[in-house]
Amino acid sequence: MEAVKKLKIKKYLHISTDEVYGSIDEGSFTEESTLKPNSPYSASKAGGDLLVRSYFKTYGLPVIITRSSNNYGPYHYPEKIIPLFITNAIEGKKLPLYGDGKNVRDWLYVEDNCAAVDAVLRKGNLGEVYNIGGGQEVDNAALTKLILKELGKNENLIEYVKDRPGHDRRYSVDCSKVKKLGWQPKVAVQDGLKRTVAWYLKNEAWWKKIKDKQAEYKKFQASWYGKD
């Protein structure tokens, strides 16, 4: 923010996440909803949002904030649920599904997200926040089964594991504000998953290299922390 102020940047778009709102059982969060992050990650993102907002209020900096729902698509880092489960299934490995698998996420194909960010950058009002979502809520268990079906794999690859700390139950954002800028999500989750699965099947060299490095690092961690 200091650099934006010093260099007199014409417009600064801060990309955040729907996780800053926390979990919601029913309905959807609007841009005016209270921020209630439940994990250190989402708390740091909320802190960033508030810092950006403060520079708009205090110094009049030309800022805009976007809060997107869960993205997926090509080049998605393979530690995240969709690329991890796709690549594990390709390799015949188990798919570690947290808890009961009923955590709900609103899935947004990456190209739709980029189109929304572009619309906000070009047409959004300074000092405003814009929620961006795909409008396609799917729980993790159903998502996992869609992935396996697309790959022609058996559901016995699913392995339920202990839930992770601070795992929000459901995210949902009201996107009516960004839609007024002329944006609409175009890719349905079934079609987006088909495209994503096809990409990972064709680009094994890309994700295999990353996963191999991850495995090496985990071995290093285990050996390091195992020392006296």
NUVEX-553321 format. One line per field, with one value per atom (N, C-alpha, C): atom name; x, y, z. Coordinates in Angstrom, 2 decimals, m for minus. Atoms other than C-alpha are relative to their C-alpha. Example, Ala and Ser with C-alpha at 12.3 -4.5 7.8 and 13.67 -1.06 7.14 Angstrom:
2
a <- c(N CA C N CA C)
px <- c(0.89 12.30 0.90 m0.82 13.67 m0.77)
py <- c(m1.19 m4.50 1.20 m1.19 m1.06 1.09)
pz <- c(0.00 7.80 0.00 m0.06 7.14 0.73)
REM end
This chain:
228
a <- c(N CA C N CA C N CA C N CA C N CA C N CA C N CA C N CA C N CA C N CA C N CA C N CA C N CA C N CA C N CA C N CA C N CA C N CA C N CA C N CA C N CA C N CA C N CA C N CA C N CA C N CA C N CA C N CA C N CA C N CA C N CA C N CA C N CA C N CA C N CA C N CA C N CA C N CA C N CA C N CA C N CA C N CA C N CA C N CA C N CA C N CA C N CA C N CA C N CA C N CA C N CA C N CA C N CA C N CA C N CA C N CA C N CA C N CA C N CA C N CA C N CA C N CA C N CA C N CA C N CA C N CA C N CA C N CA C N CA C N CA C N CA C N CA C N CA C N CA C N CA C N CA C N CA C N CA C N CA C N CA C N CA C N CA C N CA C N CA C N CA C N CA C N CA C N CA C N CA C N CA C N CA C N CA C N CA C N CA C N CA C N CA C N CA C N CA C N CA C N CA C N CA C N CA C N CA C N CA C N CA C N CA C N CA C N CA C N CA C N CA C N CA C N CA C N CA C N CA C N CA C N CA C N CA C N CA C N CA C N CA C N CA C N CA C N CA C N CA C N CA C N CA C N CA C N CA C N CA C N CA C N CA C N CA C N CA C N CA C N CA C N CA C N CA C N CA C N CA C N CA C N CA C N CA C N CA C N CA C N CA C N CA C N CA C N CA C N CA C N CA C N CA C N CA C N CA C N CA C N CA C N CA C N CA C N CA C N CA C N CA C N CA C N CA C N CA C N CA C N CA C N CA C N CA C N CA C N CA C N CA C N CA C N CA C N CA C N CA C N CA C N CA C N CA C N CA C N CA C N CA C N CA C N CA C N CA C N CA C N CA C N CA C N CA C N CA C N CA C N CA C N CA C N CA C N CA C N CA C N CA C N CA C N CA C N CA C N CA C N CA C N CA C N CA C N CA C N CA C N CA C N CA C N CA C N CA C N CA C N CA C N CA C N CA C N CA C N CA C N CA C N CA C N CA C N CA C N CA C N CA C N CA C N CA C N CA C N CA C N CA C N CA C N CA C N CA C)
px <- c(0.82 0.00 0.87 m0.92 2.90 0.58 m0.55 4.33 m1.04 1.08 0.95 m0.13 0.11 0.80 1.19 m1.21 4.41 0.11 m0.14 4.33 m1.22 1.23 0.86 m0.63 0.64 m0.53 m1.45 1.34 m3.75 m1.12 1.02 m5.61 0.67 m0.56 m4.79 m1.13 1.03 m6.87 0.57 m0.44 m6.49 m0.85 0.74 m7.45 m0.02 0.18 m8.84 m0.79 0.68 m11.03 m1.31 1.26 m14.53 0.21 m0.28 m12.87 0.02 m0.06 m12.64 m1.33 1.32 m16.38 m0.22 0.23 m16.05 m1.03 0.95 m18.67 m1.43 1.41 m22.39 m0.87 0.86 m25.11 m1.04 1.03 m27.79 0.22 m0.12 m27.97 1.41 m1.30 m24.97 0.51 m0.61 m22.54 m0.07 m0.10 m22.76 1.29 m1.21 m19.96 m0.06 0.17 m21.37 0.04 m0.02 m21.21 1.25 m1.12 m18.99 1.07 m1.10 m15.57 0.22 m0.20 m15.23 0.87 m0.88 m12.21 0.24 m0.14 m11.73 1.34 m1.32 m8.18 1.07 m1.07 m4.81 0.14 m0.09 m4.77 m1.06 1.07 m8.17 0.08 m0.18 m7.37 1.03 m1.02 m4.26 m0.57 0.65 m6.36 m0.94 0.90 m8.95 0.80 m0.86 m6.14 0.47 m0.39 m4.95 m1.12 1.17 m8.47 m0.18 0.22 m8.76 1.09 m1.10 m5.35 m0.23 0.29 m6.29 m1.13 1.13 m9.60 0.44 m0.45 m7.82 0.74 m0.73 m5.61 m0.94 1.01 m8.69 m0.64 0.67 m10.35 0.93 m0.94 m7.24 0.64 m0.76 m5.40 m0.70 0.72 m7.98 0.66 m0.66 m5.90 m1.03 0.94 m7.58 0.00 m0.03 m8.19 m1.37 1.20 m10.74 0.36 m0.24 m11.09 m0.95 0.85 m12.35 0.14 0.00 m13.32 m0.62 0.43 m13.51 m0.24 0.21 m14.85 1.09 m1.06 m12.78 0.19 m0.36 m11.02 0.50 m0.59 m10.04 0.24 m0.30 m8.65 1.44 m1.38 m5.33 1.01 m1.12 m2.05 m0.31 0.33 m3.75 1.02 m1.06 m1.05 m0.52 0.55 m1.42 m0.09 0.29 m1.75 m1.46 1.39 m5.30 m0.91 0.84 m8.27 m0.24 0.31 m9.20 1.24 m1.18 m5.68 0.62 m0.54 m4.56 m0.78 0.83 m7.49 0.08 m0.15 m7.15 1.31 m1.32 m3.44 0.16 m0.05 m3.76 m0.76 0.81 m6.50 0.72 m0.77 m4.36 1.09 m1.10 m1.56 m0.50 0.56 m3.94 0.17 m0.18 m3.39 m1.32 1.19 m5.94 m0.27 0.42 m7.91 m0.42 0.26 m7.75 m1.08 1.14 m11.18 m0.20 0.09 m11.43 m1.38 1.24 m14.07 m1.03 1.08 m17.43 m0.19 0.09 m16.87 m1.15 1.18 m19.89 0.28 m0.34 m18.01 m0.32 0.51 m19.54 0.83 m0.71 m17.66 m0.71 0.56 m18.82 1.13 m1.12 m16.63 m0.09 m0.09 m15.51 1.16 m1.04 m13.62 0.92 m0.99 m10.42 m0.20 0.20 m11.23 m1.17 1.12 m14.55 0.46 m0.52 m12.73 0.82 m0.84 m10.21 m0.86 0.90 m13.06 m0.67 0.62 m14.70 0.99 m1.03 m11.46 0.25 m0.20 m10.99 m1.15 1.16 m14.53 0.06 m0.12 m13.95 1.11 m1.12 m10.60 m0.39 0.38 m12.16 m1.21 1.28 m15.62 m0.36 0.34 m15.56 0.22 m0.12 m15.96 1.11 m1.10 m12.96 m0.53 0.38 m13.12 m1.02 1.05 m15.64 0.57 m0.31 m15.59 m0.96 0.84 m16.88 0.19 m0.03 m17.75 m0.05 0.00 m17.05 m0.19 0.26 m18.57 m0.58 0.50 m19.55 m1.48 1.41 m23.00 m0.23 0.10 m22.31 0.58 m0.43 m22.16 0.00 m0.16 m20.87 0.75 m0.76 m19.84 1.19 m1.25 m16.41 m0.15 0.22 m17.72 m0.56 0.58 m19.85 1.03 m1.06 m16.94 0.98 m0.93 m14.65 m0.56 0.63 m17.11 m0.10 0.02 m17.43 1.36 m1.37 m13.65 0.27 m0.23 m13.50 m0.81 0.85 m16.38 0.61 m0.60 m14.66 1.25 m1.22 m11.48 m0.27 0.34 m13.34 0.62 m0.61 m11.96 m1.06 0.92 m13.59 0.00 0.13 m14.89 0.72 m0.75 m12.89 1.35 m1.21 m10.00 m0.20 0.29 m11.75 0.40 m0.41 m10.19 m0.34 0.40 m11.89 1.07 m1.06 m9.32 m0.47 0.34 m9.37 m0.13 0.24 m10.78 1.13 m1.07 m8.30 m0.51 0.41 m8.33 m0.55 0.55 m10.46 m0.64 0.57 m12.18 m1.44 1.34 m15.18 m0.96 0.99 m18.38 m0.54 0.60 m19.83 0.37 m0.21 m18.90 m1.07 0.96 m21.40 m0.02 0.00 m21.23 m1.04 0.97 m23.86 0.80 m0.79 m22.45 m0.81 0.86 m25.25 0.69 m0.68 m22.97 0.92 m0.92 m20.31 m0.76 0.80 m23.01 m0.57 0.48 m24.19 1.04 m1.06 m20.86 m0.03 0.13 m21.95 0.65 m0.67 m20.20 m0.95 0.73 m21.68 0.95 m0.81 m19.96 m0.55 0.43 m20.05 0.22 m0.39 m18.50 m0.65 0.62 m20.65 1.05 m1.03 m18.76 0.28 m0.24 m19.27 0.89 m0.82 m17.81 1.40 m1.29 m15.05 0.87 m0.76 m14.03 0.49 m0.42 m13.95 1.24 m1.15 m11.59 1.23 m1.11 m9.47 0.63 m0.50 m9.17 0.79 m0.68 m8.25 1.37 m1.28 m5.53 1.03 m0.96 m3.93 0.42 m0.36 m4.03 1.06 m0.92 m2.14 1.31 m1.16 0.34 0.60 m0.54 1.66 1.40 m1.37 5.23 0.03 0.06 4.22 m0.29 0.39 2.44 0.83 m0.81 4.58 1.27 m1.23 7.69 m0.26 0.35 5.95 m0.27 0.34 4.58 1.24 m1.25 7.99 0.80 m0.71 9.53 m0.69 0.75 6.74 0.35 m0.31 7.47 1.40 m1.37 11.19 0.04 0.02 10.45 m0.63 0.64 8.12 0.96 m1.00 10.86 1.05 m0.98 13.30 m0.57 0.64 10.81 m0.02 0.12 10.27 1.35 m1.33 14.01 0.52 m0.50 14.70 m0.67 0.71 11.97 0.12 m0.20 12.78 1.29 m1.29 16.21 m0.19 0.05 16.90 0.43)
py <- c(m1.21 0.00 1.27 m1.14 2.34 0.21 m0.11 1.54 0.58 m0.53 2.21 1.50 m1.42 5.56 0.78 m0.70 6.52 0.11 0.01 5.54 0.52 m0.56 7.01 m0.95 1.00 3.78 0.39 m0.45 4.50 m0.88 0.90 1.42 m1.26 1.20 m1.44 m0.96 1.01 m4.61 m1.06 0.94 m6.75 m1.27 1.26 m10.41 m0.74 0.67 m12.04 m1.29 1.29 m15.06 0.06 0.08 m15.96 m0.55 0.58 m17.65 1.05 m1.04 m14.29 0.13 m0.09 m14.51 m1.12 1.15 m17.85 m0.93 1.00 m20.59 0.50 m0.40 m20.16 m1.23 1.18 m22.78 0.15 m0.26 m21.19 1.38 m1.29 m18.35 0.26 m0.36 m16.48 1.30 m1.24 m13.83 1.08 m1.14 m10.38 0.75 m0.79 m7.85 0.76 m0.73 m6.20 m0.92 0.95 m9.38 0.21 m0.11 m9.36 m1.03 0.93 m10.92 m0.83 0.90 m13.98 m1.18 1.08 m15.99 m1.02 1.07 m19.36 m0.73 0.63 m20.32 1.09 m1.00 m18.56 0.53 m0.44 m18.48 1.05 m0.93 m16.81 1.27 m1.18 m14.48 0.95 m0.84 m13.26 0.69 m0.60 m12.69 1.14 m1.05 m10.73 1.22 m1.09 m8.67 0.83 m0.68 m7.86 0.87 m0.74 m6.80 1.30 m1.16 m4.47 1.05 m0.93 m2.95 0.78 m0.66 m2.22 1.01 m0.89 m0.72 1.26 m1.15 1.50 1.03 m0.94 3.00 0.75 m0.72 3.85 1.08 m0.95 5.53 1.11 m0.99 7.28 0.87 m0.72 8.23 0.13 m0.08 7.81 m0.78 0.80 5.18 m0.70 0.58 3.78 m1.53 1.45 0.24 m0.64 0.83 m2.51 m1.38 1.33 m5.88 m1.01 1.10 m9.14 m1.17 1.19 m12.21 m1.15 1.10 m15.35 m1.28 1.33 m18.79 m0.94 0.95 m21.96 m0.13 0.15 m21.93 m1.41 1.26 m25.00 0.11 0.00 m25.79 m0.37 0.33 m26.27 0.72 m0.55 m25.64 0.22 m0.10 m25.93 m0.81 0.67 m26.78 m1.30 1.32 m30.51 m0.39 0.33 m30.25 0.30 m0.35 m28.86 m1.16 1.19 m31.22 m0.50 0.49 m31.35 m0.53 0.57 m31.69 m1.16 1.11 m33.92 m1.27 1.18 m36.28 m0.51 0.43 m36.31 m0.75 0.61 m37.08 m1.28 1.23 m39.62 m1.12 1.01 m41.42 m0.53 0.42 m41.48 m0.98 0.84 m43.04 m1.22 1.13 m45.50 0.11 m0.23 m43.94 0.39 m0.35 m43.29 1.51 m1.39 m40.05 0.35 m0.28 m38.68 1.07 m0.91 m37.14 0.36 m0.46 m35.02 m0.23 0.11 m35.76 m0.90 0.78 m36.93 0.34 m0.36 m35.31 0.93 m0.83 m33.03 1.50 m1.42 m29.74 0.51 m0.53 m27.59 1.19 m1.11 m25.32 0.42 m0.53 m23.08 0.03 0.18 m24.13 0.95 m1.03 m21.52 m0.33 0.32 m22.45 1.20 m1.07 m20.42 1.06 m0.99 m18.79 0.93 m0.84 m17.55 0.99 m0.90 m16.11 1.12 m1.01 m14.33 1.03 m0.91 m12.86 0.96 m0.85 m11.56 1.03 m0.92 m10.06 1.11 m0.97 m8.36 1.01 m0.89 m6.95 0.99 m0.87 m5.58 1.03 m0.91 m4.09 1.13 m1.00 m2.30 0.84 m0.68 m1.41 0.21 m0.08 m1.74 1.39 m1.30 1.23 m0.04 m0.06 2.30 m0.06 0.13 1.40 m1.08 1.01 m1.38 m1.41 1.43 m5.14 m0.72 0.78 m7.65 m1.49 1.45 m11.27 m0.64 0.73 m13.73 m1.48 1.42 m17.21 m0.66 0.75 m19.93 m0.34 0.34 m20.47 m1.50 1.45 m24.22 m0.67 0.58 m25.65 m1.52 1.46 m29.21 m0.41 0.44 m31.10 m0.85 0.65 m32.72 m1.46 1.40 m36.28 m0.13 0.03 m35.61 0.41 m0.45 m33.75 m1.14 1.11 m36.72 m1.08 1.03 m39.12 0.44 m0.52 m36.86 m0.18 0.15 m36.93 m1.46 1.43 m40.72 m0.50 0.40 m41.14 0.45 m0.55 m38.92 m0.78 0.78 m41.00 m1.49 1.42 m44.30 m0.83 0.67 m45.19 m0.40 0.52 m47.11 0.87 m0.82 m45.32 m0.59 0.57 m47.70 0.70 m0.80 m45.28 1.09 m1.02 m42.91 m0.51 0.34 m42.94 1.17 m1.06 m40.93 0.15 m0.27 m39.27 1.04 m0.96 m37.11 1.41 m1.35 m33.65 0.93 m0.93 m30.80 1.11 m1.06 m28.04 1.23 m1.23 m24.97 m0.19 0.31 m26.68 0.50 m0.59 m24.49 m0.96 0.94 m26.38 0.40 m0.43 m24.29 1.45 m1.36 m21.26 0.29 m0.41 m19.33 1.53 m1.46 m15.79 0.45 m0.65 m13.58 0.80 m0.64 m12.46 1.00 m0.90 m10.13 1.32 m1.28 m7.09 m0.06 0.10 m8.31 m0.29 0.30 m9.54 1.28 m1.28 m5.94 0.65 m0.50 m5.28 m0.73 0.71 m7.66 m1.37 1.31 m10.81 m1.10 1.20 m14.29 m1.19 1.21 m17.64 m0.82 0.72 m19.74 m1.52 1.42 m23.12 m0.74 0.85 m25.66 m0.92 0.78 m27.74 m1.34 1.27 m30.99 0.19 m0.29 m29.45 0.44 m0.46 m27.74 m1.14 1.17 m31.02 m0.84 0.73 m32.72 0.64 m0.73 m30.03 m0.17 0.07 m30.19 m1.39 1.38 m33.98 m0.25 0.18 m33.95 0.68 m0.72 m31.38 m0.76 0.73 m33.39 m1.33 1.22 m36.54 0.28 m0.35 m34.72 0.64 m0.75 m32.93 m0.65 0.75 m35.64 0.46 m0.42 m34.40 1.23 m1.22 m31.06 m0.32 0.23 m32.34 m1.09 1.07 m35.46 0.57 m0.63 m33.31 0.71 m0.72 m31.19 m0.97 0.97 m34.18 m0.76 0.67 m35.87 0.90 m0.94 m32.74 0.11 m0.04 m32.63 m1.21 1.23 m36.24 0.07 m0.15 m35.49 0.94 m0.96 m32.51 m0.60 0.63 m34.53 m0.99 0.91 m37.14 0.77 m0.86 m34.38 0.49 m0.47 m32.96 m1.12 1.12 m36.39 m0.34 0.31 m37.01 1.11 m1.14 m33.53 0.04 m0.11 m33.45 m1.27 1.23 m37.03 m0.01 m0.08 m35.93 0.52 m0.49 m35.28 1.46)
pz <- c(0.00 0.00 0.00 0.00 0.72 m1.39 1.35 m2.72 m0.95 0.83 m4.35 0.20 m0.32 m2.58 m0.53 0.41 m3.30 m1.52 1.46 m6.97 m0.74 0.58 m7.51 m1.03 0.85 m8.99 m0.27 0.38 m10.89 0.57 m0.54 m9.65 0.54 m0.64 m7.28 0.31 m0.26 m7.28 0.94 m1.03 m4.17 m0.09 0.14 m4.70 1.33 m1.28 m1.57 m0.20 0.02 m0.76 0.77 m0.75 0.40 1.41 m1.32 3.39 1.11 m1.04 5.18 0.74 m0.64 5.95 1.02 m0.85 7.73 m0.62 0.47 7.46 0.14 m0.05 6.78 m0.25 0.12 7.27 m1.10 1.00 5.08 m0.60 0.65 2.60 m0.52 0.57 1.20 0.61 m0.49 2.37 m1.08 0.91 0.80 0.33 m0.23 0.56 1.32 m1.26 3.70 1.21 m1.11 5.81 0.86 m0.94 8.89 m0.31 0.21 8.47 1.26 m1.14 10.75 m0.42 0.45 9.55 1.11 m0.99 11.26 m0.03 0.06 10.29 m0.09 0.12 10.45 m1.43 1.40 6.63 m0.30 0.33 6.28 0.85 m0.83 9.19 m0.61 0.65 7.36 m1.24 1.18 4.23 0.42 m0.51 6.23 0.44 m0.40 7.71 m1.18 1.22 4.21 m0.55 0.48 3.19 0.80 m0.86 6.16 m0.18 0.25 5.51 m1.29 1.28 1.89 0.18 m0.25 3.03 0.75 m0.80 5.56 m0.85 0.86 2.86 m0.94 0.79 0.81 0.86 m0.89 3.80 0.46 m0.54 5.11 m1.07 1.02 1.93 m1.35 1.26 m0.81 m1.11 1.03 m2.59 m0.89 0.96 m5.74 0.06 m0.20 m4.48 m0.23 0.13 m5.22 0.55 m0.56 m3.46 m0.64 0.45 m4.94 0.97 m0.85 m2.90 m0.78 0.86 m5.00 0.78 m0.56 m4.19 m0.54 0.36 m4.77 m1.50 1.41 m8.14 m0.29 0.45 m10.15 m1.49 1.43 m13.59 m0.26 0.36 m15.43 0.89 m0.76 m13.58 1.48 m1.42 m10.17 0.79 m0.77 m7.62 0.61 m0.32 m6.89 1.47 m1.40 m3.10 0.32 m0.21 m3.45 m0.40 0.09 m3.43 m1.42 1.35 m7.13 m0.71 0.68 m8.63 0.77 m0.78 m5.75 m0.26 0.20 m6.20 m1.44 1.40 m9.99 m0.17 0.20 m9.89 0.83 m0.80 m7.06 m0.69 0.68 m8.96 m1.24 1.18 m12.11 0.41 m0.50 m10.05 0.77 m0.74 m8.37 1.50 m1.44 m4.94 0.65 m0.75 m2.21 m0.07 m0.02 m2.16 1.43 m1.42 1.44 0.18 m0.13 2.06 1.47 m1.39 5.21 0.60 m0.77 7.85 m0.63 0.62 6.54 m1.47 1.41 3.14 m0.35 0.25 3.55 0.02 0.09 3.54 m1.39 1.28 0.80 m0.47 0.62 m1.58 m1.29 1.25 m4.43 m1.02 0.93 m7.36 m1.20 1.04 m9.89 m0.94 0.97 m13.06 m0.18 m0.05 m13.25 m1.09 1.07 m16.61 0.32 m0.42 m15.22 1.06 m1.03 m12.22 m0.63 0.66 m14.46 m0.74 0.71 m16.52 0.98 m1.01 m13.35 0.54 m0.49 m12.05 m1.03 1.06 m15.42 m0.04 0.00 m15.28 1.16 m1.17 m11.78 m0.20 0.24 m12.78 m0.94 1.03 m15.77 0.40 m0.23 m14.45 1.47 m1.42 m10.65 0.58 m0.67 m8.34 1.05 m0.95 m6.27 1.44 m1.39 m2.60 0.28 m0.15 m3.24 0.09 m0.05 m2.57 m0.92 0.90 m5.13 0.27 m0.13 m4.37 m1.38 1.27 m7.19 0.30 m0.23 m7.18 m1.23 1.14 m9.59 0.09 m0.18 m8.10 m0.11 0.14 m8.08 1.25 m1.26 m4.58 m0.08 0.02 m4.31 1.25 m1.17 m1.19 m0.46 0.38 m1.18 m0.40 0.34 m1.26 m1.42 1.34 m4.35 m1.05 0.91 m5.97 m0.28 0.13 m5.33 m0.92 0.83 m6.93 m1.47 1.37 m9.99 m0.67 0.52 m10.42 m0.35 0.24 m10.11 m1.19 1.13 m12.55 m1.32 1.22 m15.11 m0.40 0.27 m14.79 m0.17 0.10 m14.82 1.11 m1.15 m11.38 1.02 m1.01 m8.54 1.25 m1.19 m5.47 1.20 m1.12 m3.27 0.19 m0.18 m3.79 1.06 m1.01 m1.36 1.39 m1.36 2.10 0.93 m0.93 4.83 1.09 m0.97 7.10 1.00 m1.05 10.23 m0.59 0.52 9.52 0.41 m0.31 9.41 0.92 m0.93 12.06 m0.74 0.58 11.31 m1.36 1.31 8.37 m0.07 0.09 7.51 m0.70 0.52 6.76 m1.37 1.27 3.95 m0.30 0.51 1.88 m1.05 1.03 m0.20 m0.05 0.14 m1.58 m1.01 0.90 m3.18 m1.03 1.07 m6.55 m0.83 0.78 m7.65 m0.34 0.22 m7.33 m1.22 1.14 m9.79 m1.29 1.19 m12.18 m0.63 0.53 m12.52 m0.91 0.90 m14.27 m1.34 1.27 m17.04 m0.01 m0.07 m15.81 0.42 m0.40 m15.57 m0.11 0.16 m14.89 m1.16 1.20 m18.07 0.07 0.00 m17.17 1.17 m1.02 m15.31 0.60 m0.69 m12.76 m0.68 0.69 m14.69 m1.22 1.18 m17.85 0.41 m0.47 m15.90 0.49 m0.47 m14.28 m1.17 1.21 m17.69 m0.60 0.55 m18.97 0.89 m0.94 m15.84 0.02 0.04 m15.81 m1.28 1.29 m19.51 0.00 m0.04 m18.85 0.81 m0.83 m16.05 m0.63 0.72 m18.16 m1.06 1.07 m20.91 0.50 m0.51 m18.64 1.24 m1.12 m16.35 0.38 m0.28 m16.66 0.90 m0.81 m15.12 1.45 m1.39 m12.00 0.67 m0.57 m11.56 0.63 m0.50 m11.10 1.32 m1.23 m8.46 1.14 m1.05 m6.55 0.49 m0.40 m6.56 0.95 m0.87 m5.02 1.35 m1.26 m2.43 0.86 m0.72 m1.49 0.61 m0.50 m1.12 1.21 m1.10 1.10 1.26 m1.15 3.34 0.67 m0.56 3.78 0.79 m0.69 4.72 1.32 m1.23 7.24 1.05 m0.92 8.78 0.63 m0.52 9.11 0.90 m0.78 10.46 1.36 m1.26 13.09 0.84 m0.74 14.05 0.79 m0.71 15.28 1.41 m1.38 18.97 0.05)
REM end
